[in-house]
Amino acid sequence: MKNRKSEEKALELVVREFRRVGVLLESDPRLPSVTGVVVGQPLRGSWWGHPSGPRIWGVLEKFRRRREVLTTKLVSGKVTFVHRRLWPELLAVSTSKEEWQTASLSPEASALLRVVDGKGEVRTDARTLPRRGIPGAARELEKRLLVQSEEVHTERGTHAKILRSWGNWSRGVGFTRKLPSVEESKREFERLLQSLNDTYDADRRLRWSD
């Protein structure tokens, strides 16, 4: 009971910080993050071996399922949670298919993207996909914001990802809002990240700024 109350309190704090900032990283040694809120200070390295690891995992599992949370790889290619109020800007950027998204995309990632766009959704452990190259291809698509992804635990006890086209994701959550321009949307995220970098003495980047 005590552990549950501790986890619930930590989740409340995470949600409050998330709504205040608009984005939270899963973990980061400087910027606001779920792990940092749970333990009360930024964490360096993996949180799996931390004494609060089980509590962090429990909070993350509940937080990811909230309707206001969208999981991306927006900031420096790291797991970044984006609040609903920024979804229009995120969708505008993610669906732009600009050069930073498509240039030098590996053949494996290009092939996987065609499958995702064609089917709307695919699991990375699907038997219809090649056995090799899929994890790396999926990471490419995630970091370029070309797909929305969700990590799942398989029946065999391993991990896989569900990759969704942005159109499929939008229909699934009932997102119908009009999108702002791509440039306006990029500036919104640039201003937000610059403010966070200045406040927390960090140097995180957005993919299109690399």
FENKA-V843367 format. One line per field, one symbol per residue. phi: phi as a letter, one per 30 degrees, with the letter a starting at -180 (. if undefined). burial: # if it has 9 or more other ideal C-beta (glycine too) atoms within 8 Angstrom, else .. A space follows every 50 residues. Layout:
phi=???
burial=???
This chain:
phi=.ddddddddddedddddedddjbbddaadbdebdddddciadccidddcd eceddeeddddddeddddcbcbcdchicebccdedcdeddddddcdhddd dcdhddedddddddddddciaacdcdddcedcideddddedddchdbcbb dbcdddiccbbccbdddddeddcidbddcddddddddddddddddddddc hcbdbcedcd
burial=.....##..##.###.###.########..#########..##...#..# .##.##.###.###....#######..######..#########.....# #...##.######.##...#####....#....#.###.##########. .#.#.....#######.###....#...##.#.###.###.##..##..# .#.####...
